[in-house]
C-alpha cells in the first residue's frame, strides 16, 4: 500500500496487535483540512503528548470503516466523530479489520480491497479533522468480521489438516504462517515485528484482563469465576511483554455473571474492585498505563434501566480520575458502544446514541472537562473549553 497524506498519530489495540501507516484519503469526500496531531508517547506508567500527561476519555464505534465504504452511509462517520469532539472525547476505538465478509478489507489471504482501504483512510482523515485519535484493532478473537475463524477457514481451503476448533488459530503452525502474511506471529513476535516497522505508535494486546495460571491467588480471586483463568489469557504475564506499551482490560459484568442476576449495587462493587485491581497492576507490577478498552451494560439484563449505565460510567470514571489526579497508571476508558441514529442493525445490547441519553451525555462531557483540568490546569481548561465545561 502506497504512502499518502493521511498520517494517523494514535494508539493501537489488538484483539489486535497493530501497525499504523501513512494512508491517502483520495476522493472519498472527507475533509482534507488536517490539524497537526502529535504522537502519543509512554513514559513509565503514563501517556504523554507534547510533554504533558494524556488522559483518555474514549468510546467504541467499531463500524466506522464499514460505514465509510459507501457514499450514502459516510455521513454517519462524520456525525459520530463530530459528536465525540463536542463531548471532549479524545480517542475512538474502531476496527481496522474485516476478513472475508461484506465490505471485507482482506477479501482472501493477503489480498486487500483498495476501496475499503480508502474508506479506512477517510475515517483516519475525518478523525484527524476533529482532533480525535484512533485506537485501531486489526484482528478479532470472535467470529464477526472474520477474525481467527476466517484464518482457520482459509487454511482449511488450502487443504491443511487442522482441528475443527477455531483455537487452531493459536497453536497450529500452518495457521501461524497464515497470520504472518497479515502481521507476523503471536504476541511477542508480533509485537516485535510491528515495532520494527513502526516505533512511533503504541501497541497493546487487547486482553479482557482475566488473571491466568501464573497470577497470585489474590489476583485470581478477582476473576468473575474459575472459567476466566482457563481461557488462555494471562493478564499480567501477557502485558509484561517489552514491546507492549499499555495494558488493556474489559468490563462486562452482565456477561460475566449472566447466571447470577446481580443487582446494580453488586455489579458496581465488582466493577470497582476489578478496575482498582488492574490499576494497581499497572502501578506496581507492569509499570505501564492501563486502558479499559471496553465497558458497558446490556439492555437485556434483568431489571435494566438506562440510569444503570450512568452509575457504571460514574464508578469507572471516578476511579480513573483519582488515578489520573495522582499520576497513576489508570490511563482511560472506552464505553461500548456509541452509535448515530438509524443504525439499528449495528446495535448490540450495549449500543446507545449519546444525544438520546442526556444524563450520560452530560456525565461524559464533565469527565472530559476534569481530565482536561488535570492536563492543562483548571483555568486553561475553562478558557479553552468554555462551550463545554
SVG drawing of the C-alpha trace seen along z (x, -y; Angstrom):
<svg xmlns="http://www.w3.org/2000/svg" viewBox="-37 -31 50 64">
<polyline fill="none" stroke="black" stroke-width="0.4" points="0.0,0.0 1.4,-3.4 2.2,-6.1 0.0,-9.2 -1.1,-12.2 -3.3,-10.9 -1.0,-10.5 -2.5,-8.9 -1.0,-9.7 -2.8,-7.3 -2.7,-4.4 -3.4,-0.9 -5.2,2.2 -5.1,5.9 -7.7,8.0 -5.3,6.7 -1.5,6.2 -1.5,3.3 0.6,1.1 -0.2,-2.4 0.9,-3.6 0.5,-6.6 -2.6,-6.4 -4.1,-8.7 -7.8,-9.5 -8.1,-10.5 -11.5,-11.1 -13.7,-10.0 -15.2,-13.4 -13.9,-13.7 -12.4,-17.0 -8.8,-17.4 -8.1,-20.1 -5.9,-18.3 -4.8,-19.9 -1.3,-18.9 -1.5,-15.9 1.4,-14.8 2.4,-11.3 1.3,-9.8 4.3,-8.6 4.7,-6.5 6.9,-7.3 6.7,-4.6 3.1,-4.2 1.7,-7.3 1.0,-8.5 2.2,-11.9 1.6,-14.3 3.9,-17.3 5.4,-16.6 2.0,-16.8 0.2,-13.8 -2.5,-12.5 -5.7,-11.0 -8.2,-9.2 -12.0,-9.7 -12.9,-7.4 -15.5,-5.4 -16.0,-2.4 -17.6,-2.8 -16.4,0.4 -18.3,-0.3 -16.6,-3.4 -14.6,-1.7 -17.7,0.3 -19.9,-2.8 -17.2,-4.8 -17.2,-2.4 -20.5,-3.6 -21.3,-7.3 -24.8,-7.0 -23.6,-6.0 -20.4,-8.0 -22.2,-10.9 -22.5,-8.7 -18.7,-8.6 -18.6,-12.4 -21.6,-12.8 -20.1,-10.3 -16.7,-11.9 -18.1,-15.4 -20.2,-14.3 -17.2,-12.8 -15.3,-16.0 -18.2,-18.1 -18.2,-15.9 -14.5,-16.4 -13.7,-12.7 -10.1,-12.1 -9.9,-8.6 -12.2,-6.4 -11.6,-2.7 -12.6,-1.1 -12.0,1.9 -9.3,1.8 -10.0,5.4 -12.8,7.2 -11.7,10.6 -13.7,12.3 -17.0,10.7 -19.3,7.9 -17.1,4.8 -14.1,7.0 -10.7,5.3 -8.9,8.6 -11.0,10.4 -8.8,13.5 -5.5,14.3 -3.1,11.4 -5.5,9.9 -7.0,6.5 -9.8,4.3 -8.4,0.9 -11.9,-0.6 -12.1,0.4 -8.5,-0.8 -9.6,-4.2 -12.6,-4.0 -10.2,-3.5 -8.1,-6.4 -11.3,-8.5 -12.0,-7.5 -8.5,-8.5 -8.7,-11.8 -12.1,-12.7 -10.9,-11.8 -7.9,-14.0 -10.1,-16.9 -11.9,-16.7 -8.9,-16.2 -9.9,-12.6 -7.2,-9.9 -7.9,-6.3 -7.2,-3.0 -7.3,-0.5 -7.9,3.2 -6.5,5.5 -7.9,8.9 -10.8,10.4 -11.0,13.4 -14.7,13.7 -16.4,14.8 -17.9,11.4 -15.9,9.7 -13.8,12.8 -11.2,13.0 -9.5,16.2 -12.4,18.2 -11.6,16.8 -7.9,17.7 -8.8,21.3 -11.2,21.4 -8.6,20.1 -6.1,22.7 -8.7,25.5 -9.5,24.4 -5.8,24.8 -6.0,28.5 -4.1,28.1 -5.0,30.7 -6.4,28.8 -8.5,29.3 -12.1,28.2 -11.6,25.9 -11.2,22.2 -8.4,22.4 -6.2,23.9 -5.5,20.2 -3.2,20.1 -1.3,23.4 -1.3,24.8 2.0,23.9 0.2,23.5 -2.3,21.0 0.6,19.1 2.2,18.8 -1.0,17.6 -1.4,14.9 2.2,13.8 1.0,12.9 -1.2,10.3 1.1,9.2 3.6,11.8 3.4,14.3 1.8,14.0 2.1,11.6 5.9,11.4 7.0,12.0 4.0,10.0 4.7,7.0 8.4,7.1 7.6,7.2 5.2,4.2 7.7,2.2 10.4,3.0 8.1,1.4 6.8,-1.5 8.3,-2.6 6.1,-5.7 2.7,-4.1 1.8,-2.4 0.8,1.2 -1.4,3.3 -2.7,6.9 -6.5,6.4 -7.0,8.6 -10.1,8.7 -8.0,8.6 -8.6,12.1 -5.9,13.3 -4.2,16.6 -2.4,19.5 0.8,17.5 -1.1,14.9 -1.0,14.9 -4.1,16.3 -5.3,12.8 -5.4,11.8 -7.1,15.0 -9.8,14.2 -10.6,11.0 -11.8,13.0 -15.5,13.3 -15.4,17.1 -13.0,20.0 -13.6,20.2 -11.9,16.9 -8.5,18.3 -8.9,21.2 -9.4,19.2 -5.7,19.0 -5.3,15.3 -2.9,14.3 -3.2,10.5 0.0,9.8 2.2,12.2 0.9,11.1 1.0,7.4 4.6,7.6 6.0,8.2 8.5,5.5 7.1,4.4 3.6,3.9 3.2,0.3 0.0,0.4 -2.3,3.0 -5.9,3.4 -8.9,4.6 -12.7,5.0 -15.6,4.7 -18.8,6.7 -20.5,7.7 -23.7,8.7 -22.0,11.2 -19.5,12.4 -22.2,13.0 -25.0,13.9 -26.4,16.8 -26.3,14.9 -28.7,11.9 -26.5,9.5 -28.3,6.3 -26.8,2.9 -25.1,2.5 -23.4,5.8 -22.3,5.0 -20.8,1.7 -19.0,3.3 -17.4,5.8 -16.6,3.3 -14.9,1.0 -12.7,3.9 -11.9,5.0 -10.8,1.5 -8.7,0.8 -7.0,4.2 -5.8,3.6 -4.7,0.0 -2.7,1.5 -1.1,3.9 -0.1,1.0 1.3,-1.0 3.2,1.8 3.8,4.8 3.7,3.7 4.9,0.1 2.7,-0.6 -0.5,-2.5 -3.7,-0.5 -6.7,-1.2 -10.2,0.1 -10.9,0.5 -14.4,1.8 -17.1,1.4 -20.8,1.4 -24.1,2.8 -26.6,4.9 -30.1,3.6 -31.2,7.2 -30.2,7.8 -32.8,8.3 -34.4,5.1 -32.3,2.9 -32.7,-0.8 -30.8,-3.4 -29.7,-5.1 -27.7,-2.0 -25.3,-2.9 -24.9,-6.3 -24.0,-4.6 -21.4,-2.3 -19.9,-5.1 -19.6,-7.2 -18.0,-4.4 -15.4,-3.7 -14.6,-7.3 -14.3,-8.4 -11.7,-5.7 -9.8,-6.7 -10.0,-10.3 -8.4,-9.7 -5.7,-7.6 -5.0,-10.4 -5.0,-13.1 -2.3,-11.1 -0.4,-10.5 -1.1,-6.8 -1.4,-4.2 -5.2,-4.5 -4.9,-5.9 -8.5,-5.9 -11.7,-4.0 -13.8,-3.5 -17.5,-3.0 -19.0,-0.3 -20.5,-1.4 -21.8,-4.7 -24.0,-5.0 -25.8,-7.6 -29.5,-7.4 -30.7,-4.9 -28.1,-2.2 -30.4,0.4 -28.6,3.3 -25.3,2.3 -26.9,2.0 -26.0,4.9 -27.4,5.0 -24.9,2.3 -25.3,-0.4 -26.6,-3.9 -27.0,-7.2 -25.4,-9.7 -27.7,-12.7 -30.7,-10.4 -29.3,-9.8 -28.9,-13.4 -27.7,-12.4 -24.9,-10.1 -24.0,-12.7 -23.6,-15.3 -21.6,-13.0 -19.2,-12.1 -18.6,-15.8 -18.0,-16.6 -15.4,-13.8 -13.7,-15.3 -13.5,-18.6 -12.0,-17.3 -9.3,-15.4 -8.5,-18.5 -8.2,-20.4 -5.6,-17.9 -3.7,-18.1 -3.7,-21.9 -4.9,-23.4 -8.4,-24.5 -8.2,-28.0 -6.8,-26.9 -9.4,-24.1 -12.3,-26.5 -11.0,-29.0 -10.3,-26.5 -13.5,-24.5 -15.9,-27.3 -18.6,-26.0 -18.3,-22.6 -17.1,-22.9"/>
</svg>
